[in-house]
Amino acid sequence: MRLDALATLAERHRRALILVALLSAFAGVDLLINRPKGSELQWLALPFLAIGGALFAWAVWPRDVAAAEPVPSLAGRLLQRVTGQGRLVRAFPAIGVAIAVLDLAYNAALSATPALLTEDTIVLLAAATLIAYGFAPARYARERDFVLVFFLALIAILVVPLLVARAFYADFERSVDVYSWVALAPQTSGVLSLLGIPNTLHAVAGSTAPGITFTPQNLGIPVTVLITTACSGIYSFGIFASAFIAFVLTEYERTTRRVWVLLGLGFLASYVANVLRMVVIVLVGYYTDTAQTDLQNMLVAHSYAGWLIFLGWVALFWAILLRFLPAEAAEKAGPGTSRKHEATCSICQGPLTPSVPAARCECGAYHHRACLEAAGRCVACGRARGAERPAVASPR
């Protein structure tokens, strides 16, 4: 197939392309942070990130749309307030360099190993985002803010609690597996018991992490699964939660009840997927491992199951979100909000953003594609659907 034919096909299915880009980027970030042991998948992190970033950039790149003054999002207003109406933005590169130096100094002085671990990767990526923040064009303010808010939320969810726990226990050399004890191991043990798998939850000598002991059907000897912070799936949960927080803050001008419900359901389902991951790993070992396999089946599930379940959940959630986003768009600005500088859908009156496929009628009116499909014709001139051309990027 020729390149122009591929470009035309991608133009027609831009929403699907955005979803593929998001999945590829999430897969890369998850592999970069989780670093699954015993799996060759970790080497795919950078290719996934590069492919996802390139596809997303192509999908949101402006096309025949005049630029207009950007409308401040929740993230934009929050960052304006935190940075003293933008005055602190000029210091972002220096702050980023300082954060990177502090992380390396922490590794050298307090960490048990100078190697860059998961938390270091998150902090250094956030530092790089601060350094590069000012180089992004103003027309991509929402995309730039999304990346920054994503990494700041990731630090708040995954890095800060671990540092607080280590300081509380006065132990900076060992992982304090609070999450595993409180929100994962007991729930996993309970689900396994409901499924008829006898197991015991207990402390493991020489480790701060909990262990679940069970006896595989075809093995005949007890096996203990140690649920450490690195193996708990908390990083995948943190990636999803941070991405969704960043999405809400950068795509909405105000929160609504529907947004909060969607946020709550997203977090709950992501947490359930995390518990499901551990349950699947134990079930694989319980039903399939024998003396001949020597727990290799369970180890393979440990390396791949979490990543696949995570991507499956992300695909389902974001597909639903992108499908119904135009219905949410009408509630973004709220009653009485000025839309003077904002290009909007002529049908639902919601703003056009890079994340929602849009079309431009021959008369010049813009529509969300989903709104146009539902209406069947342009509300401005009455032309039947089909007399439009793609106009996906936000005209801001």
TORKOL-960757 format. One record per residue (C-alpha): x, y, z. Coordinates in pm, whole numbers, plus 50000, padded with zeros to 5 digits. Layout:
N
XYZ;...
***
This chain:
396
500005000050000;501375034349904;502165060850165;499415084150044;496875055950076;498105048850431;497825085750516;494265086850383;493325055850581;494835070550898;492965103150834;489655084550822;490375065351142;492095092551341;490375083351667;491655047551639;495115061451562;495055082851876;494065052152080;496925031851929;499315060552006;498145062152367;498465024552409;501945024352261;503085053152484;501535037252796;503185003952711;506565021152681;506205040553007;505015009453191;507954988753063;510385016853144;509125019753501;508154983753579;511134967053411;509664931653419;512304907153535;513024876653323;511274892253024;512684905952701;509784930452691;511784956652882;513904963252571;510774974352385;510205004452615;511945030552399;510545017952064;507025018352210;507535053952341;508955065952008;506145050251802;503415062652038;504855097852048;505225099751670;501695087051604;500165110851857;502125140551721;500915132551368;497325128251490;497125162151665;499295182451425;497375213451302;495735210050959;494215240050785;492965253851114;493635289451219;495325293851554;493455312151825;494095322152182;494175290752400;491425286952656;492835280053005;492215244953133;492145233853495;495825224253463;496695257553302;495045277553579;496605255453847;500095259153699;499585296753663;498745299054032;501585276554146;504175294253929;503145329554032;501285337453708;504015320753504;506985339453651;508495307153787;508385289953447;511685306453352;513295287953643;511955253653536;515245242953368;517235251453682;514665233553900;514835203053672;518635201653694;518465205854074;515965177154105;518185154253895;521255163054104;519365157554431;518145123454314;521665112454221;522965125754555;520245106554741;521295074954559;524935080054654;524325089355019;521225070355137;520175043854886;521355007954920;522545009154558;523675037454329;521835020754038;518855039453892;515745022054024;512075027753938;511625058354158;514815073654015;513505068653662;510275086853748;512095116053912;514615119853629;511835119253366;510005146553561;513245166653575;513685163053198;510085175053149;510775206453353;513945213353152;512125209552819;508865226552926;509715261052796;510755248252453;507255235852364;505295260452143;502425279052310;499915263352068;500685230052238;500085243452588;497615215952678;499875188052554;502845203652735;500835207253056;499595171353022;503145157353027;504155179253320;501055171453529;501435134353445;504935132153590;504115154053890;501135131453969;503355100853920;505785114654179;502925122354419;501475087154385;504585065354364;507645083954495;506525106254782;504595079154977;507605055854958;509955082855088;507535091355369;507255054555465;511035050255461;511465081355676;508745069355917;510445035655959;513895052255963;515055027655697;516315042055368;518035010355255;515094986655222;511814988755040;508914994355277;506084974355120;503164992455282;500974990754972;501394953054942;500364947555306;497394971055304;495844971254959;496964940654766;498054909254952;494954906055180;492604911954886;494454886954666;494354860954942;490634866854992;489804862954622;491844830954605;489944817054904;486624825654734;487834806354429;488584775954645;492384779354650;493664772455006;496324798255097;497854816555392;498994852755413;502034858255635;505244877655692;508424864255533;511664863355731;514264887655597;511744907455390;509384936555454;506964922755193;504064898655262;503964863455124;501084841255008;501694803855046;499694777954850;500234742454724;499954737054344;497714707954249;500374689454052;503404698154262;502504686554610;504804710354799;503994745054935;505014775254728;505334810754860;504754841154637;506464872254774;504504903954689;507044932254693;506384968154590;508094962254255;505934931454185;502664944854320;501524963254008;501354996454192;503455012253918;500945003053648;498165016953866;500185048753919;500715053253545;497005049653472;495935072253760;498465099253669;497475098553301;493805101753382;494375129953632;496455148253372;493785142353107;490985156453324;493035186853429;494165195553076;490965187952883;488385203153118;487855238753224;485845228253528;484945195653696;481455180953679;479725152553859;480155130453553;483905137153550;484225127153918;482185095553858;484345086453560;487495093153764;486265071354050;485235042853821;488575044753640;490575042253963;488395014354100;488604993453785;492364999253764;492744987454124;490604956554053;492774948953749;495814950853976;494364925154218;493324903753921;496934903353805;498144887254127;495234862854129;496014851853771;499684846053858;498774823354151;496074805053951;498574797453673;500974782553927;498244763854113;496674746753810;499514742853557;502874739553731;504314704753791;507634690553906;508734691353541;507874727953484;509474738353816;507214769053852;508254782353512;504614787353411;504004809853709;507204829153639;506134835153279;502754847553403;504574869953650;506574885853367;503764890253115;500314888353279;500434921953455;501594940653148;498944924752924;496134930153177;497244966253221;497234972952845;493884955452805;492344977353071;493895009252931;492615000452581;489084994552707;488935025652925;490405050252676;488335036052389;485185042752591;486465076952694;487295087852339;483955074352216;481825094252460;484035124952505;481955147352275;479005142352511;481195155452792;482465184852592;479245204352620;479665205252997;483245217652995;482715254952985;479565255853195;476665280253167;477615316153105;481235308653019;482595329952737;483665311452422;484905342052245;488345327952162;487345291552137;486375271951824;483465249451911;481425221351763;478395236051585;476205207851717;477085202552086;478845236352132;481745218652301;485315230352234;487465212551974;490555195952119;493345174551969;492065143352145;488645143751972;488355137851594;486585166751422;485455176351071;484945208950883;481955213250654;482285230850317;480415260150471;483215264150729;481415250351034;483285226351264;481785195051420;482935166551639;482805135951413;480635117251665;478185146451679;478055148551299;477435111151268;474575113851517;472995144351348;473495131750992;473925166950848;475555200550918;473325221751142;474755253850998;473975248550626;471985216050614;474475197150396;474295159350434;477135141350607;480035135450369;480595171550261;483305177250518;487035174150552;489165163850852;490015191051103;491315173451409;493675197151582;492345221851831;491955255951662;493575275451934;
***
